[in-house]
Amino acid sequence: MYRSKKYEDFAYVLDIFSPEHRPLQHNIMIGKNELIAQMLGEQFFTLLEAAISVKHKPLIGIRMYIGRDVPRSILRIIRRIRYEDLTQNAKNELINVVRKIVESDEKRFIEFFNTSTPVTPRMHALELIPGIGKKIAMKILEEREIQPFSSYEDLKKRVGFQDPVKALTNRILYELMNVDEKHRIFVREPASQIREI
C-alpha cells in the first residue's frame, strides 16, 4: 500500500542543548556552531531532533518554520525521535505545546467531532477521547446530524462535554507516549528504531 510522506512545515521547540550534554547515536555529525533542538511538528505531531545554528538559537516554546526551503545554515532536521528520547525539559514543555496547538487550531479539531467514524465495529473514534463514553458519543453523533459543531464552546453547550481542549490534549499526549497504540487519530506512526525522517 502506498503511503504519502508526511512532512511538517512548522514545529514548536521543546528543548535546546549542546551536543556534549547529550551525545547523539547514529554517528550523526553536529557542527561546532550548532545546537540540538527537540521539536514537535504542528500538523502530524512528529517528534524531531534538529541541528540549529548557535546564531539563530530560538526560544523554547516558539513556533518556527521547518519546511523544505529553510536555509540549512539555520536548521537541518537530523531524525525523528520517540517520546522516550526526549529530555526531561522537552517532556515538561510538550504538554504546553500540545495544548497550544489544540487551542489555536480549533477548526481542525472540531472537524474531528463533525466527521469521525467508527474504528472497529463496536467502537467509535469519539470514544478514544478521554471523557467520552458511549452515551456522550451518541449525543455528539445525533447533534452533528442536526448541525455540525462550529466551536469548542458549541460542543460544550450542545453535548455537555466540559473541556474538549483538555481531553484532546490528553489523547494526543497518550498517542505520543504509547508506541504500541494501534488507534492513532492525531499522531503519525512512531519513528522506527532506525534513523528515519
C-alpha positions as CSV (number, residue, x, y, z in Angstrom):
1,M,0.0,0.0,0.0
2,Y,1.3,3.5,-0.9
3,R,1.7,5.9,1.9
4,S,2.3,9.6,1.3
5,K,5.2,11.2,3.0
6,K,4.2,13.4,6.0
7,Y,6.3,16.5,6.1
8,E,6.0,19.1,8.8
9,D,6.1,22.8,7.8
10,F,6.0,24.2,11.3
11,A,7.2,22.9,14.6
12,Y,7.4,24.0,18.2
13,V,10.8,24.0,20.1
14,L,10.6,21.7,23.2
15,D,14.3,21.9,24.3
16,I,17.7,23.1,23.1
17,F,21.0,21.7,24.3
18,S,24.6,21.4,23.1
19,P,25.8,18.1,21.7
20,E,28.2,17.5,24.6
21,H,25.3,17.4,27.0
22,R,23.7,14.6,25.2
23,P,25.7,12.7,22.5
24,L,23.6,11.5,19.6
25,Q,23.6,8.0,18.3
26,H,23.8,7.0,14.7
27,N,27.1,8.8,14.2
28,I,25.4,12.0,13.3
29,M,27.8,14.9,12.9
30,I,26.9,18.1,14.7
31,G,29.0,21.2,13.8
32,K,30.8,23.2,16.5
33,N,28.5,26.1,15.9
34,E,25.3,24.0,16.2
35,L,22.9,23.1,19.0
36,I,20.4,20.3,19.1
37,A,16.8,21.2,19.3
38,Q,14.0,18.8,20.1
39,M,10.8,19.8,18.4
40,L,7.1,18.8,17.9
41,G,5.6,19.1,14.4
42,E,2.3,21.1,14.3
43,Q,0.4,19.0,11.7
44,F,1.2,15.4,12.5
45,F,2.7,15.7,16.0
46,T,6.0,14.4,14.7
47,L,8.8,14.4,17.3
48,L,12.1,15.6,15.8
49,E,15.7,16.4,16.5
50,A,17.2,19.2,14.5
51,A,20.7,20.9,14.4
52,I,20.2,24.6,14.9
53,S,22.8,27.3,14.3
54,V,24.0,28.9,17.6
55,K,23.5,32.3,15.9
56,H,19.8,31.6,15.3
57,K,19.0,29.9,18.7
58,P,15.2,30.1,19.1
59,L,13.4,30.3,22.4
60,I,11.8,27.2,23.9
61,G,8.1,27.0,23.1
62,I,8.4,29.1,20.0
63,R,6.7,28.0,16.7
64,M,9.1,28.1,13.8
65,Y,9.1,27.2,10.1
66,I,11.0,23.9,9.4
67,G,9.8,23.3,5.8
68,R,12.0,22.2,3.0
69,D,13.2,25.6,1.9
70,V,14.5,26.7,5.3
71,P,18.2,27.5,4.9
72,R,20.4,24.6,6.0
73,S,22.8,27.0,7.7
74,I,20.0,27.8,10.2
75,L,18.3,24.5,10.7
76,R,18.5,20.9,9.4
77,I,16.4,18.0,10.6
78,I,18.5,15.2,12.0
79,R,16.0,12.5,12.7
80,R,12.6,11.5,14.0
81,I,12.6,10.5,17.7
82,R,10.2,8.9,20.1
83,Y,8.8,10.2,23.4
84,E,11.4,8.3,25.4
85,D,14.2,10.1,23.5
86,L,13.0,13.5,24.8
87,T,14.9,15.3,27.6
88,Q,13.0,15.9,30.8
89,N,12.7,19.6,29.8
90,A,11.2,18.6,26.5
91,K,8.7,16.3,28.2
92,N,7.7,19.1,30.5
93,E,7.2,21.6,27.6
94,L,5.4,19.0,25.5
95,I,2.1,19.4,27.5
96,N,2.0,23.2,27.0
97,V,2.8,22.9,23.3
98,V,0.2,20.2,22.5
99,R,-2.4,22.3,24.4
100,K,-1.3,25.4,22.4
101,I,-1.8,23.6,19.1
102,V,-5.2,22.2,20.1
103,E,-6.4,25.7,21.3
104,S,-5.0,27.6,18.2
105,D,-6.3,25.1,15.6
106,E,-9.9,24.8,16.8
107,K,-11.3,24.4,13.3
108,R,-9.2,21.3,12.6
109,F,-10.1,19.6,15.9
110,I,-13.8,20.5,15.7
111,E,-13.8,18.9,12.2
112,F,-12.8,15.6,14.0
113,F,-16.0,15.8,16.1
114,N,-18.0,16.5,12.9
115,T,-16.6,13.8,10.7
116,S,-15.0,11.0,12.8
117,T,-16.1,7.4,12.1
118,P,-16.0,4.1,13.9
119,V,-12.6,2.5,14.4
120,T,-14.0,-1.0,15.0
121,P,-17.5,-2.5,14.6
122,R,-18.0,-1.9,18.3
123,M,-16.1,1.4,19.0
124,H,-16.3,4.9,17.5
125,A,-13.3,7.1,17.2
126,L,-15.0,9.6,19.5
127,E,-14.7,7.0,22.4
128,L,-10.9,7.2,22.2
129,I,-11.1,10.8,23.6
130,P,-10.8,10.8,27.4
131,G,-14.2,11.6,29.0
132,I,-16.3,10.4,26.0
133,G,-18.2,7.2,26.6
134,K,-20.9,5.6,24.6
135,K,-23.6,8.0,25.9
136,I,-21.7,11.2,25.0
137,A,-20.5,9.7,21.7
138,M,-24.2,9.0,20.8
139,K,-25.2,12.6,21.7
140,I,-22.3,14.0,19.6
141,L,-23.4,11.9,16.6
142,E,-27.1,13.0,17.0
143,E,-26.2,16.6,17.4
144,R,-23.8,16.8,14.4
145,E,-26.6,15.3,12.2
146,I,-28.8,18.2,13.1
147,Q,-26.0,20.7,12.6
148,P,-22.2,20.4,12.5
149,F,-20.4,21.8,15.6
150,S,-18.8,25.2,15.0
151,S,-16.5,25.6,18.0
152,Y,-15.4,24.1,21.3
153,E,-18.0,26.3,23.0
154,D,-20.7,25.0,20.7
155,L,-19.7,21.4,21.5
156,K,-19.8,22.1,25.3
157,K,-23.3,23.8,25.1
158,R,-24.9,21.2,22.9
159,V,-23.4,18.0,24.3
160,G,-22.3,18.9,27.8
161,F,-18.7,17.8,27.1
162,Q,-16.9,20.1,29.6
163,D,-13.3,20.5,28.5
164,P,-12.7,19.4,24.9
165,V,-9.2,21.1,24.8
166,K,-8.0,19.2,27.8
167,A,-9.5,15.9,26.5
168,L,-7.9,16.3,23.1
169,T,-4.6,17.3,24.6
170,N,-4.6,14.2,26.8
171,R,-5.4,11.9,23.8
172,I,-2.6,13.4,21.7
173,L,-0.1,13.0,24.6
174,Y,-1.3,9.4,25.1
175,E,-0.6,8.7,21.4
176,L,2.8,10.3,21.6
177,M,3.8,8.3,24.7
178,N,2.4,4.9,23.7
179,V,4.4,3.5,20.8
180,D,2.2,0.4,20.5
181,E,-1.2,2.3,20.4
182,K,-2.9,1.0,17.3
183,H,-5.7,3.6,17.0
184,R,-3.8,6.8,16.0
185,I,-6.3,9.5,15.3
186,F,-4.0,12.6,15.6
187,V,-0.3,11.4,15.9
188,R,1.6,9.9,13.0
189,E,3.1,6.4,13.4
190,P,6.2,6.5,15.7
191,A,9.7,6.5,14.3
192,S,11.3,3.1,13.9
193,Q,14.4,2.3,15.8
194,I,16.5,3.0,12.8
195,R,17.1,6.6,11.6
196,E,14.1,8.0,9.9
197,I,12.8,11.4,8.8
